[in-house]
């Protein structure tokens, strides 16, 4: 019985030790596994938190940049509005000041221009002098001028008198019955204000009445220029000293006129 009791106790002890060992080993393993899981969870949570923090920081940075840009835009708009207000105030001030200054400048300019205009009006203007005089004065003091137009040649003499005009021994109205020709001949005398104060004697030949009228005008203008060079400006402005060189085109061989040809028949 004693043997049995000792055996039973020994078996109980062995069973208790085995139970304790088996109980201790799983607990330790479970605790290690739990520690690993906790560390993994903590690392995952830390990574998630860091990513969340970074994303929140990025979002916060973008929001801050947007807020700064909006603030800068508002400040720029405010500064532009202030600059416009300041410029408007300055322009209004200048516009208020300009009338007085403009009146003063106008008065000063008027005073200056009045003095200058009075001085200029007192000084007589010097007329243009001719560079070349084609007429001449003979030994008796008679102005002589020669004019040409087409095939007409006019020799003109001008002297002081009562305004008479003789053309080839006849009066102007008798020789030139067309009023246009008479007005053309009297034009240089009227332009120089010598009409009625000089006598004109003309000898003309060649061409027709139109060519002779043009030749007489050029001869009268050259004679007046030779008589008084100060009349050059009036005569030149009127175009009376210009030689009209238009001539009739010559006839060509094989043509009926200068360009008109004979009738041509192909068949």
C-alpha positions in Angstrom: 0.0 0.0 0.0 2.9 2.2 0.8 4.3 1.5 -2.6 1.1 2.3 -4.2 0.8 5.6 -2.4 4.4 6.6 -3.3 3.7 5.6 -6.9 0.5 7.6 -6.9 2.2 10.6 -5.5 5.1 10.3 -8.0 2.6 10.0 -10.8 0.7 13.0 -9.5 3.9 15.0 -9.3 5.0 14.1 -12.7 1.6 14.9 -14.1 1.6 18.3 -12.3 5.1 19.1 -13.6 4.0 18.1 -17.1 0.9 20.2 -16.8 2.9 23.1 -15.5 5.4 22.8 -18.3 2.8 22.5 -20.9 0.9 25.4 -19.4 4.0 27.5 -19.3 5.2 26.9 -22.8 2.0 27.9 -24.6 1.7 30.9 -22.5 5.2 32.0 -23.3 4.6 31.4 -27.0 1.2 33.1 -26.9 2.8 36.1 -25.1 5.6 36.2 -27.8 3.0 36.0 -30.6 0.9 38.7 -28.9 4.0 40.9 -28.5 4.8 40.5 -32.2 1.2 41.2 -33.2 1.1 44.3 -31.0 4.4 45.5 -32.4 3.2 44.9 -36.0 0.0 46.7 -35.2 1.8 49.6 -33.6 4.2 49.9 -36.6 1.2 49.8 -39.0 -0.6 52.4 -36.9 2.6 54.5 -36.8 2.9 54.2 -40.6 -0.8 55.1 -41.1 -0.4 58.0 -38.7 2.7 59.3 -40.5 1.0 58.9 -43.9 -2.1 60.7 -42.5 0.1 63.4 -41.0 2.0 63.8 -44.3 -1.2 64.0 -46.3 -2.7 66.4 -43.8 0.5 68.4 -43.9 0.3 68.4 -47.7 -3.3 69.4 -47.6 -2.5 72.0 -45.0 0.4 73.3 -47.1 -1.8 73.5 -50.3 -4.5 75.3 -48.3 -1.9 77.7 -46.8 -0.5 78.4 -50.3 -4.0 79.0 -51.7 -4.8 81.2 -48.7 -1.6 83.2 -49.2 -2.3 83.6 -53.0 -5.8 84.8 -52.2 -4.5 87.1 -49.6 -1.9 88.5 -52.1 -4.5 88.9 -54.8 -6.8 90.7 -52.4 -3.9 92.9 -51.3 -2.9 93.6 -54.9 -6.5 94.5 -55.8 -6.6 96.7 -52.7 -3.3 98.4 -53.7 -4.6 98.8 -57.3 -7.8 100.4 -56.0 -5.8 102.6 -53.8 -3.5 103.6 -56.7 -6.5 104.3 -58.9 -8.1 106.4 -56.2 -4.8 108.3 -55.7 -4.4 108.8 -59.5 -8.0 110.0 -59.7 -7.5 112.4 -56.9 -4.2 113.7 -58.5 -5.9 114.1 -61.9 -8.8 115.9 -60.3 -6.4 118.2 -58.5 -4.4 118.8 -61.7 -7.7 119.4 -63.6 -8.6 121.9 -61.0 -5.2 123.6 -61.2 -4.9 123.4 -65.0 -7.5 126.2 -65.9 -5.5 128.8 -64.0 -2.2 127.6 -65.4 -3.7 127.4 -68.9 -5.1 130.9 -68.6 -1.8 132.1 -67.4 0.0 130.4 -70.3 -2.5 131.7 -72.8 -2.1 135.2 -71.5 1.7 134.9 -71.6 1.7 133.4 -75.1 -0.8 136.1 -76.3 1.5 138.7 -74.9 4.5 137.2 -76.6 2.8 136.5 -79.9 1.4 140.0 -80.0 4.8 141.5 -79.6 6.3 139.2 -82.2 3.5 139.7 -84.7 3.8 143.4 -84.4 7.5 143.3 -85.1 7.1 140.9 -88.0 4.3 143.1 -89.5 6.6 146.1 -89.4 9.3 144.3 -91.4 8.5 144.2 -95.2 8.8 140.9 -96.9 11.4 140.8 -99.6 10.0 139.4 -102.9 11.7 136.6 -104.8 14.3 137.8 -107.3 14.7 136.2 -110.8 17.7 134.0 -111.4 17.5 134.6 -115.2 15.9 137.5 -117.1 15.2 136.7 -120.7 13.9 140.2 -121.6 16.1 143.3 -122.0 15.9 147.1 -122.0 17.1 148.9 -125.1 18.9 152.3 -125.2 15.6 154.2 -125.3 14.3 152.6 -122.1 11.8 150.3 -123.8 11.4 146.7 -122.4 11.6 144.0 -125.0 10.4 140.4 -124.7 10.1 137.6 -127.2 7.5 134.8 -126.8 6.9 131.6 -128.6 4.1 129.1 -128.7 3.8 126.2 -131.2 5.0 127.8 -134.5 4.1 131.4 -133.5 6.7 134.0 -132.6 5.8 137.3 -130.9 8.1 140.3 -130.4 6.7 142.6 -127.6 7.7 146.1 -126.5 6.4 147.6 -123.3 6.7 151.3 -122.3 5.0 153.5 -119.7 1.7 154.9 -121.1 -2.1 155.0 -120.9 -2.8 151.3 -121.4 -3.0 151.0 -125.2 -2.2 147.8 -127.0 -1.4 147.3 -130.7 -1.0 144.0 -132.4 0.3 144.0 -136.0 -1.1 147.5 -136.4 -4.5 146.7 -135.1 -6.3 147.0 -131.8 -6.6 144.0 -129.4 -10.4 143.7 -129.8 -10.1 143.9 -133.6 -7.3 141.3 -133.9 -8.5 138.8 -131.3 -12.3 138.6 -131.6 -12.6 135.7 -129.1 -12.9 136.9 -125.5 -10.9 133.9 -124.2 -7.8 135.0 -126.1 -8.2 138.7 -125.0 -8.5 137.7 -121.3 -5.4 135.4 -121.7 -3.3 138.3 -123.1 -4.5 140.8 -120.4 -3.8 138.3 -117.6 -0.1 139.1 -116.9 -0.8 142.8 -116.9 -3.6 142.4 -114.4 -1.5 140.0 -112.2 1.2 142.6 -111.9 -1.2 145.5 -111.5 0.2 147.3 -114.6 -3.0 147.1 -116.7 -3.8 150.6 -118.0 -0.5 152.1 -117.0 1.7 150.7 -119.8 1.5 150.7 -123.6 2.1 147.4 -125.4 3.2 147.0 -129.0 3.3 143.5 -130.5 4.5 142.0 -133.8 3.5 138.4 -134.2 3.6 135.9 -137.1 3.2 132.2 -137.6 0.7 129.7 -136.4 -3.0 130.4 -135.6 -4.7 132.7 -133.2 -4.3 130.3 -130.2 -0.6 129.9 -130.7 -0.2 133.7 -131.3 -2.1 134.5 -128.1 0.2 132.1 -126.1 3.3 133.7 -127.6 2.1 137.2 -126.8 1.5 136.3 -123.2 5.0 135.0 -122.8 6.5 138.0 -124.5 4.6 140.5 -122.3 5.6 138.6 -119.2 9.3 138.6 -120.1 9.2 142.3 -121.0 7.5 143.2 -117.7 10.2 141.1 -115.8 12.9 143.0 -117.6 11.3 146.4 -116.9 10.8 145.6 -113.1 12.5 142.5 -111.6 10.3 142.8 -108.5 7.4 141.6 -110.6 9.0 138.2 -111.0 7.2 136.6 -108.1 3.7 137.5 -109.4 4.5 136.4 -112.9 6.1 133.2 -111.8 3.2 132.2 -109.5 0.8 132.8 -112.3 2.8 130.6 -114.7 3.2 133.4 -117.3 7.0 132.9 -117.5 6.8 129.2 -118.4 7.4 128.3 -122.1 4.7 125.9 -123.3 6.7 123.5 -125.4 3.9 121.4 -126.7 4.2 121.2 -130.5 2.3 119.5 -133.3 3.7 116.0 -133.9 5.4 115.7 -137.3 3.9 113.5 -140.0 5.5 110.2 -140.6 6.3 108.4 -143.9 3.6 105.9 -144.8 1.0 107.6 -142.7 -1.7 110.0 -143.7 -1.0 112.3 -140.7 1.3 112.0 -137.6 -0.4 108.7 -136.5 -3.4 108.3 -138.8 -2.7 105.6 -141.4 -4.4 104.8 -144.7 -7.2 102.4 -145.0 -6.0 98.8 -145.0 -7.8 95.8 -146.5 -6.6 92.3 -145.8 -8.5 90.8 -148.7 
